[in-house]
């Protein structure tokens, strides 16, 4: 009997967390943002991963609609990466027509929390403070938790630009994220 209660509780938590993820779309980007922080998501050598390409494509689409914004590409160099994620991300965007002067590279972070903290410092150097409207780009499953870290970093007018994910990664991505959100709630 106890195992059924446990599994029912886990199922209820999973559905609750999915509801939170869906509700996090309530603050979509408006077009009034001063900057967009694009969160890193891994490289294969020097090439962006499929997940990261989707984030960059969403950022590119937003940039094309709002060409006066500043893009912050955020991601350090992992142990299996040849260059920092920010470098590969900047190259990807420049190859698709974004001028170099519209891109800031934050290349030290190793986590979503650091993405926002280090990006905030770069934005402040560029004259954009955390109280001004700023958006972030990440995949749909990650928007809720990324928003938590954006607010922890002091961003007060933060919105999201959601990027898609491939069908084959939907279930593992959401399962992993549900566990990560639980960890964040428990251990902060």
C-alpha positions as CSV (number, residue, x, y, z in Angstrom):
1,X,0.0,0.0,0.0
2,X,2.8,2.4,0.9
3,X,4.4,2.0,-2.5
4,X,1.2,3.0,-4.2
5,X,0.9,6.1,-2.1
6,X,4.6,6.9,-2.9
7,X,4.0,6.5,-6.7
8,X,0.8,8.5,-6.6
9,X,2.6,11.3,-4.7
10,X,5.4,11.2,-7.3
11,X,2.9,11.3,-10.1
12,X,1.0,14.2,-8.5
13,X,4.3,16.1,-8.0
14,X,5.3,15.5,-11.7
15,X,1.9,16.9,-12.9
16,X,2.2,19.8,-10.5
17,X,5.7,20.6,-11.8
18,X,4.5,20.4,-15.4
19,X,1.7,22.8,-14.5
20,X,4.3,25.2,-13.2
21,X,6.4,24.9,-16.4
22,X,3.3,25.7,-18.4
23,X,2.5,28.7,-16.2
24,X,6.0,30.1,-16.7
25,X,5.0,31.0,-20.2
26,X,2.8,33.7,-18.7
27,X,5.7,36.2,-19.0
28,X,6.7,36.0,-22.7
29,X,9.1,38.6,-24.2
30,X,7.4,41.8,-25.2
31,X,9.8,43.3,-27.7
32,X,10.6,46.1,-25.3
33,X,13.6,44.3,-23.8
34,X,17.0,46.0,-23.8
35,X,18.9,42.7,-24.0
36,X,18.5,39.0,-24.4
37,X,20.6,36.4,-22.5
38,X,21.0,33.2,-24.5
39,X,21.7,30.3,-22.1
40,X,24.4,27.8,-23.2
41,X,23.6,24.1,-23.7
42,X,26.7,22.3,-24.6
43,X,29.0,21.8,-27.6
44,X,30.2,19.0,-29.7
45,X,33.9,20.0,-30.1
46,X,33.5,23.5,-31.5
47,X,29.9,23.0,-32.8
48,X,26.7,23.9,-31.0
49,X,24.6,21.0,-29.9
50,X,21.1,20.5,-31.4
51,X,19.5,21.8,-28.2
52,X,21.8,24.9,-28.3
53,X,21.0,25.5,-32.0
54,X,17.3,25.7,-31.1
55,X,18.0,28.3,-28.5
56,X,20.2,30.3,-30.9
57,X,17.6,30.1,-33.6
58,X,14.9,31.4,-31.2
59,X,17.3,34.3,-30.2
60,X,18.0,35.0,-33.9
61,X,14.3,35.2,-34.7
62,X,13.7,37.5,-31.8
63,X,16.7,39.6,-32.8
64,X,15.5,39.9,-36.4
65,X,12.2,41.3,-35.0
66,X,14.0,43.6,-32.6
67,X,17.4,44.6,-34.1
68,X,18.3,47.2,-31.5
69,X,18.7,44.7,-28.7
70,X,21.9,43.4,-27.3
71,X,22.5,39.6,-27.3
72,X,24.5,38.1,-24.5
73,X,25.6,34.6,-25.3
74,X,26.4,32.8,-22.0
75,X,28.4,29.7,-21.4
76,X,31.8,28.6,-20.4
77,X,34.0,25.8,-21.6
78,X,33.1,22.3,-20.4
79,X,35.7,19.5,-20.0
80,X,34.7,17.9,-23.3
81,X,34.4,21.2,-25.3
82,X,37.2,22.6,-27.4
83,X,36.2,26.3,-26.9
84,X,33.8,28.2,-24.6
85,X,30.2,27.8,-25.5
86,X,29.9,31.6,-25.8
87,X,32.5,31.7,-28.5
88,X,30.7,29.0,-30.6
89,X,27.3,30.7,-29.9
90,X,28.7,34.1,-31.1
91,X,30.1,32.5,-34.3
92,X,26.8,30.8,-35.0
93,X,24.9,34.1,-34.7
94,X,27.4,36.1,-36.7
95,X,27.3,33.5,-39.5
96,X,23.6,34.3,-39.7
97,X,24.0,38.0,-39.9
98,X,24.1,39.4,-36.4
99,X,26.8,42.1,-36.2
100,X,29.6,41.4,-33.7
101,X,28.9,44.7,-31.9
102,X,25.4,43.4,-31.0
103,X,26.9,40.4,-29.1
104,X,28.4,40.2,-25.7
105,X,30.2,37.0,-24.8
106,X,30.0,35.7,-21.2
107,X,32.4,32.7,-21.3
108,X,33.1,31.8,-17.7
109,X,29.8,30.3,-16.4
110,X,29.3,26.6,-15.7
111,X,25.7,26.7,-14.6
112,X,22.4,28.5,-15.2
113,X,22.8,30.4,-12.0
114,X,26.3,31.6,-13.1
115,X,24.9,32.4,-16.6
116,X,22.7,35.1,-15.1
117,X,25.1,36.4,-12.5
118,X,28.0,36.8,-14.9
119,X,25.7,38.1,-17.7
120,X,24.3,40.7,-15.3
121,X,27.9,42.1,-14.8
122,X,28.4,42.3,-18.6
123,X,25.1,44.0,-19.1
124,X,25.9,46.6,-16.4
125,X,29.2,47.3,-18.1
126,X,27.2,48.0,-21.3
127,X,24.9,50.4,-19.4
128,X,21.9,48.0,-18.9
129,X,21.0,47.5,-15.3
130,X,19.1,44.6,-13.8
131,X,16.0,46.8,-13.4
132,X,15.6,47.3,-17.1
133,X,13.6,44.8,-19.2
134,X,15.7,41.8,-20.2
135,X,14.7,38.5,-21.7
136,X,16.4,35.1,-21.7
137,X,16.3,32.3,-24.2
138,X,16.1,28.7,-23.2
139,X,14.2,25.6,-24.1
140,X,10.6,25.4,-23.0
141,X,11.2,22.8,-20.3
142,X,13.9,25.0,-18.6
143,X,12.0,28.3,-18.5
144,X,10.6,28.0,-15.0
145,X,13.9,27.2,-13.3
146,X,15.9,29.7,-15.4
147,X,13.4,32.3,-14.3
148,X,14.2,31.5,-10.7
149,X,17.9,32.0,-11.3
150,X,17.3,35.2,-13.3
151,X,15.4,36.7,-10.3
152,X,18.1,35.5,-7.9
153,X,20.6,37.4,-10.0
154,X,18.6,40.5,-9.5
155,X,16.7,40.8,-12.8
156,X,13.4,42.4,-11.9
157,X,11.8,42.8,-15.4
158,X,12.7,39.4,-16.9
159,X,10.8,37.7,-19.6
160,X,11.3,34.5,-21.6
161,X,11.8,33.6,-25.3
162,X,11.1,29.9,-25.5
163,X,13.0,27.6,-27.8
164,X,11.6,24.2,-28.9
165,X,13.1,20.8,-28.3
166,X,13.1,17.7,-30.5
167,X,10.3,15.2,-30.0
168,X,12.8,12.5,-28.9
169,X,14.1,14.6,-26.0
170,X,10.7,15.7,-24.6
171,X,10.3,13.0,-21.9
172,X,13.9,12.9,-20.7
173,X,14.2,16.7,-20.7
174,X,11.0,17.2,-18.6
175,X,11.8,14.3,-16.2
176,X,15.3,15.7,-15.6
177,X,13.9,19.2,-15.1
178,X,11.2,18.0,-12.6
179,X,14.0,16.5,-10.5
180,X,16.1,19.7,-10.8
181,X,13.2,21.9,-9.7
182,X,12.6,19.6,-6.8
183,X,16.3,19.9,-5.9
184,X,16.1,23.7,-6.2
185,X,13.0,23.8,-3.9
186,X,14.6,21.6,-1.2
187,X,18.2,22.8,-1.3
188,X,17.7,26.3,-2.8
